[in-house]
Amino acid sequence: MVHHMRLVDFNLIHGDLSKLDYYIDTLGYILREWATPPVLINSEGVVVGNHDVYNALWALGTRLIPVTMDPSELSERVSLSELDFYHEVSSHNPRIYDNVVELVGRDMPTPMVKLKSLSNKNVRVWAKLEWYHPFSLSIKDRVAWYMLKTTLERNMLKSQLIYEATSTNTGLGLVGLANFYGLKTRIYLPSTAQKCVDYVFKAMGADVVRSQADITTKLLKQVLMDAERDNATVLNQFENDLNFIVHLKYTAKEIDYQLSARGVKPRVIVGGIGTSGHLSAIAFYFKNKYRDVEAYGVQPKKGSTIPGIRRIETGMKWIHMVKIDEIIDVSLEEAFQAIIHVARSDGILVGLSSGAVLYATKHLIDNNEIEGDVVVIIPDHGIKYIELLEYLVEKCVETPEEYTERIETRNNK
């Protein structure tokens, strides 16, 4: 019997990309089975059957794809391990890049470190340090990079203008990358964004619109209306499935790859809920691959505001695509407590949403609700939130006029 199925470079096969909800069940099946059927193609390498499999393997980022021109071979199965599954997240390079786009897309995996402040004889807590990115110093560089990269690759940019609502970090990533590509950005900020971040965006050359709305999702209507008027592109991190896919293809796979190097399988994932992209994708990956992984989401308590995360009832897309075992409420004060606890034991100063995640993790550990290897997602560094940490330090925030006056006074002495 002649077999026509073969493994080929993914880039040599051409197919249409669908919305995530079309193929998410296939994604889960492939992860659970750790195997995939082939894709049916014609003589020109165009997908004509098993489109959901093509999309799922694209989202998982395999280097190779099994293809066949014989419909009778669609019942065959190929292990993901044979498709060079980890090729995009394994790292054996000298970390020198031709440009900043490569710096975002190839400088991975970001580090993981075991936290002694939370680990004990029954629990090992592994922190995924996502401030190791160049533009926003946060996990949001991944989202900005992948949304813009894919938009450019698909020739979907309406003009040289990009408008985006952001609480800070996605905007910083987007502005940095847009500058590299020669694009102009307008950033829409909620009232709760730190006041000094306006200066950072303006220094980077972006237009800034500061709104009275208290969360970014309330800005979307204005952003979309302005973009329609000005023929600008809105990448829309709140609705764009690439926000989910980038964490499935990279962040989750990195964690799996890194823990596997230690012979470790995660038992628990804890992450904050913002747009819900990273927690949903990471939970989806591990729950499908290992079945018995628990996932905990963290949100601000009612009446509390924590930059980077928000309450689930404000509306978010991907959190409903995966089973989250529990949503834990944390106050801003409790997040501060965890930041200080970890800083004074492990020596790293994490951001406020990270503090909320760490507080929730400590709560679960102290109540003997979790054990084994726990992965906590640390979106960014605490030094960026000095305005909100000022109760710990001497106040240092100043306007440009105050800065100029101080420098002139010093120089005149």
N, C-alpha and C positions, 0 to 999 in steps of 0.2 A: 504494500500500500504506500503510495507516495504522499508525503505530508508537505503541505504548502505553508504551514505556519512558520514564521521566523521572527526573530527579535531585531528591530531596526532602531536607529536613532530617532527619537521622538520628533525632532525638527524636520525630518524628511516626510512626515505624514501630515496631511492637511484636513482639518475638520472645523466645523462651526462650534463656537463656544456658547453654551446655554446658561440660563440662570441656575443658580445653585440649587434651588428647590427641585429642579428637574432631575438632578442626578445625585442628590445627597443620600438617598437610600442605597444607591450603588456604591458610593463612597464608604458607607458604613459596612456593607457586605464585603468589599475588597479588604478593608482593614481587619475585619473579624476573621476572614478566611486566610488572610495574608497571601492571597493568590487572586489572579484575575483571568477572565476569559480573554481571548484575542479580539481585536477589532477587525471588522470586515472592510476591506479596501478594494478599489478598482485598480486597473493597470497603471493609473497615473498617481497612485498613492493618496487618493482622496477617500475619506471615510464614507462608506455607504451602508454600514450596519454597526450596531452596538455603539451608537453615538454617546450614550450615557457612560460607557466604559472609557471612551476616548476622553470625555470631560473629566471623569474621576481621576484618571491617571495624570492628566494635565494638572489638576488641582493638587495632586500628591507629589508632583515634580519628579517622576521617574526619568532617568536618562534614556532608557530603552522602552519600547512598546511592542507587545506581541501583535502581529498582524497576519491575516490570511485572506486569500481570495476564494477560499472554499467554504461555503456556509456549513458544510457538515463538520467542520473543525471548531465551530463556535462553542462546543461543549468542552473543549480542552481547557486546562487551567495551568497558569504559569505563576510560580512563586514571585512575590515582590522582590525577594532577595536576588533573583536572577536579573532584575531590571535596573540594577545599580541605584537602588532606592535612596541611599544616603548621599549621593554624589554632591548635592548642593550644600550640604551642611558639614561634611567632613573637611578638616583643615590641616593641610600639610604644606602651607606656603609661607614665604618670608614676609608677608604682609606689606608689600609695596605695590601701589596701584597707579594706573595711568590717569585716573580722574576721580572726583568725589562720588560719582555714581557707582563706580566699582567699589569704592570704600564702603558704601552702604550695602551693596548687593553681594559682596564676596568676603567681607571681613567678619566671618562667622565660623563657628558658633560663638555667641557671647558667653562669658564665663558663668559657671555655676560654682557655688561655694557652700559648704556645710556650716550652718550657724551653731556655734557652741551655746549661745545664749538661750536657744529654744530646744536643742537636742538633749536627749537623756538616754538611759539604757533601753528604753522601748521605742523611742522616736528619733529619727534622723531627719533634720530639716535642711533641704537643699534650696538655696536661693538662686533664682535665675536673674542675673544682674543685667537688666535691659538698658541701663544708662550708657552702655558701651556703644553708642551710636553718635555720629559726628554733628548732626544739625541741632536736634532738640535735646540731645543727651537723654533720650527716652525711647521706649518701645514704639512710639508713634512714627519714628523715622521709617520703620518697616512699612507701615500703612501708606504714608505719603509716597515713598519710593515705588511701591508696587502699583498703586493707583495711577501715578503719573507715567511710570514705565509702560504699563499696559495700554494706557490711553494713547501714548505716542506710537507704540507698536501697531495699534489698530487704526491709526490715522483718524482718531475720534476727536481731536482738538478743534474746537470751532474757530478759534482765533489765537492771538498771543496773550489773551487775558484769562486768568484763573481766579475764581472767587471761591472762598471756603469759610464756613463757620467753624470755629475752634475755640477751646478754652485756653490753649497755648501751644501744646506740643506738636500736634499734627500740623498746625500752621507753620511752626518753625521749620519742620522737616520739609514742608511743601515749598516755602519761600526759598530755602537754601538750594533745593534741587531746581526750582524754576529759574533761579538766577543763573545756574550753570547752563541751562538750555536757552537762556535769553528770553524768558517769558516774564510777564508782569503779573503780580499777584495783588489781590485785595483780600484782607483778612477781617472777618467779622467776629468781634469779641463780646462775650456776655459781661454783665456788670460785675460778676463775681471773679473775673480774671484779675490777677495781680496788676496793680496800677502801673508798675514800672515796666511791664512787658511791652507796652505800647512803644517805648523807646527802643527796645530791641528790634521790633518789627520795622520801625522807621529807619533804624540804622542799617537794616538789611535791604532797604529800598522798597518795602511793601507799603501799600495804602492800608490804613487802619480805620475801621468803622467800629466805634464803641457803642453798644446797645444798652438799653435799660433792662433787657431780658436777663433773667438770672441763670438760665441754662442754655446751652448752645442749640439744642433742638428747637427752641422757640424762635431762633433766628432764621430758620430754613426758608420760611415763606419769603422774607425780605431778600435773602440771598438769591433765591431762584428768580424772583421778579426782577431784581437788578441785573442778573446775568442774562435773562431773556432780553431785556432792554439794550444791554451793551454787547450782546453776542459773545458772552464769556462762557467758559466751561466751568461747571461745578462738579468736582469729583465726588463730593458728598459721602464722607466717611461713615455717615449714619445709615446709609442704604446700600452702599456699594459692596457687593459680595466679595470683592477683592480684600476687604478688611478682614473677612473670615479666612479666605483662602491663603493669604500671605502667612498667617499664623499656623495653618494646617501644613503648608508646604515647607515652612522654614522653622518657626519657633518650636512647634510641637516635635518635629523631627529632630531638631537639635537636642532637645531635652532627652528624647528617647536614645539618641546616639550617644550622648554624654553619659547617661546613667548606665547604658549597656556596657560602656567601657569599664565601668566599675562592677559589672555583674549585678546591677541593681534594677529592680522593677518598681515603679512608683505605686504606692497604695492610695495616696491622697494628693489632690491638686487643690490649691487655694489661690484665688485671684479676685481682683476687684472688678466691679461691673461699671463700665463707662458706656462706650458704644456697644459693648458685649462681644466684640470681635475676638480678642485674644483668649478670654476665658472659655468662650463657647467652642472655639476651634481646638484648643488644647484638651478640653474635657471630651469633646467628640472623638478626637484621635485616640486617647488612652482608654476611654470607656469601650470603644469598639475593638481596639487591639487586644486589651487585657481583660475586658469584661468586668473585673471586680474592683476597678478603681473608683474611689469616691471623689466627687467634685463639690467644692464649697465656694459660693459667691459671696462677695462682701459689698455692702452698700451703706451709705450714711444713715444714721438714725433720723427719724422724722424731726425736722427742725434744725438739723445739723448740716453744714456744708463742708465737703471735703473735696478739694480740687482733683479732678481726674475721674471721679466716680459719682454716680447718681443712683437714685432709687429706681427700682425696676418698673414701677408704675408710670414713670415718665415716658416709657416707650422705648424699646430697643428690639432690633430685628432678630439676631441670631441666637439669643439666649433660649428661645423657644424651640430650637432645633436639637437640643440636647437635654438630657435629664440632669439637672443640678440637684444634688442631694439636700442641700439646705442653703438658704440665704441668711447671712448673719449681719445684723445691724451693729454699726460701730459709730461712736461719736467722735468729733474732732479731738476732744480732750483725750479720749482713749487712744486714738491714733498717735497723739503726741507722746503718751506714756510708752507705747511700744517703740517709737523712734528713739527715745532716750535710753530705754532698756537695751536695745540692740547696739546703739552707738557706744555705750559705755562698757559693753562686754565684747562685742565683735569688732568695734572700731570703725564701722561704716555708718554714715549718716544717710538714711534713706528718705525718700519723699513721703508726702502725706498719705497718698493712696496706698503706698507700700506699708506705711505705719498701720493703716487700717487692716491690711491683709495680715500683717504680723500679729496684731492684737487678736484678731479672730483666730489665728493659728494657735496662739498661746492659750486662748480660752478653751479651744477644743482639746489641747494637750492636758491642761490643768484639770479638765473634767473627764479625762480618760475616754474621750470619744473617738480618738484616732490613735493609730500606732503604725510602726513601720516607716517606710521612706516617704517623706512628705515634700512635695515641690511647691514652693511659694514663688509667685511671679512678682518681681520688684521692678515696676515700670520706669522709675527714674530716681535721681539723686536728690537729697534733701537740701543741698546748698542753693538750689533754685528757688526755694520757698522761704528765703530769709525774712521777707516781710511778715510771714505768718509765724516765724520762729522768734520774733523780736522780743518775746517775753523772756527768752533765754539769753539774749545778747543785747548789747548797747545798740540803740536804734541807729541805723546807718543809711536809711533811704533818703534820697535828696533829689531835688529837681535839677535839670541841667543848669538853671540860673544859679542855684545854690552851689553846685559843683564848680562852676566858673568862678564865682565869688571866692570860694575857699582856696582855689588854686592861685588866683591873683593875689589874695592876701598872703599866702605862703611865699609866693615869689617876690613880694615887695618887702618881706622882712629882711 
